[in-house]
Amino acid sequence: MVVKNNEVVFEANQRGIKPIFDLFTNNKDLLKDSYVADKVIGRGAAMFLLSAGVKGIYGRLMSKQALAICPADMIVEYDQVTDYIMNRDKTGSCPIESISMEVDTVEALTKRVGLFLDSLK
């Protein structure tokens, strides 16, 4: 969910990174100066949101890697923190969390996540 100017401006029912990725790549202005809430916030999601200029992030579950890149003066809230976001099978790290740890820029992250999402089609 994206809240801007005290109004819900976006909601999605999709799972995973796709809603945040789609907003970041297609409608980044909607994220600027907004507050974003999601069930899970990993490092990849945090990188997209920070680059887009959000004012605050809430996640029911947030990874330590996501927290580590959030500025100290940013509003960041969560219910639970985990060492890393797990994949859906609970057998290892989430692919997006892994990708985000391998890149240094949001441009590289955008390219890699785009390729990953395309491979799922």
FIROMI-142440 format. One record per residue (C-alpha): x, y, z; residue in one letter. Coordinates in steps of 0.001 Angstrom, whole numbers, padded with zeros to 6 digits, always signed. Layout:
N
XYZA;...
END
This chain:
121
+000000+000000+000000M;+001217+003469-000867V;-000055+006481+001086V;+000621+009993-000137K;-000886+013228+001166N;-002968+011201+003659N;-004604+009248+000843E;-004159+005644-000277V;-002929+006035-003856V;-001983+002430-004624F;-002843-001054-003390E;-001869-004423-004819A;-002803-008027-004200N;+000234-009508-005940Q;+002889-011314-003944R;+006584-010636-003885G;+008559-007747-005287I;+006460-007266-008434K;+004148-004449-007204P;+007070-002383-005865I;+009174-003163-008945F;+006344-002163-011301D;+005759+001094-009435L;+009472+001864-009367F;+009950+001218-013077T;+006654+002641-014377N;+005397+005245-011905N;+008275+006279-009640K;+006719+009719-009026D;+003879+008049-007133L;+006431+006738-004623L;+008203+010075-004066K;+007352+011545-000641D;+005020+008633+000132S;+004759+006072+002906Y;+004828+002423+001856V;+003491-000560+003779A;+004022-004165+002742D;+003984-007590+004351K;+007666-008159+003653V;+010446-005622+003108I;+013783-007056+002079G;+016909-005272+000927R;+015772-005198-002714G;+012447-003549-001889A;+014204-001083+000408A;+016677-000162-002345M;+013840+000589-004780F;+011856+002561-002205L;+014818+004599-000987L;+015866+005428-004539S;+012319+006572-005317A;+012355+008973-002364G;+009791+007502+000017V;+009443+009170+003415K;+008668+006037+005379G;+008465+002259+005214I;+006449-000257+007233Y;+006866-004004+006936G;+005308-006770+008969R;+008596-008571+008373L;+011810-006710+007538M;+015286-008058+006918S;+018321-006766+008787K;+019848-005948+005388Q;+016872-003698+004573A;+017141-001929+007914L;+020872-001440+007455A;+020434+000689+004329I;+017630+002902+005669C;+018798+006333+006809P;+018593+006976+010551A;+016233+009916+010049D;+013724+007923+007971M;+010477+006607+009445I;+010914+002833+009485V;+008559+000539+011357E;+008206-003218+011470Y;+006630-005981+013520D;+009455-008475+013166Q;+013073-008432+011972V;+014800-011412+010414T;+018366-012083+009327D;+017181-012447+005719Y;+013982-012932+003752I;+013391-016591+002955M;+012207-017964-000377N;+008642-019256-000656R;+009766-022861-000108D;+011569-021852+003111K;+014717-023579+001810T;+016985-020552+001568G;+017214-016861+000858S;+014631-015090-001288C;+015995-014637-004823P;+015475-010865-004684I;+017246-010630-001326E;+020146-012595-002830S;+020263-010454-005968I;+020223-007264-003907S;+023260-008447-001938M;+025185-008964-005194E;+024665-005438-006595V;+025757-001991-005485D;+023380+000212-007453T;+019647+000419-007957V;+020280+000434-011710E;+021957-002965-011502A;+019204-004201-009185L;+016514-003029-011618T;+018145-004895-014499K;+018661-008119-012526R;+015184-008129-010984V;+013638-007414-014391G;+015451-010403-015873L;+014401-012570-012926F;+010726-011594-013235L;+010836-012159-017003D;+012166-015677-016384S;+009049-016465-014343L;+006668-015773-017229K;
END
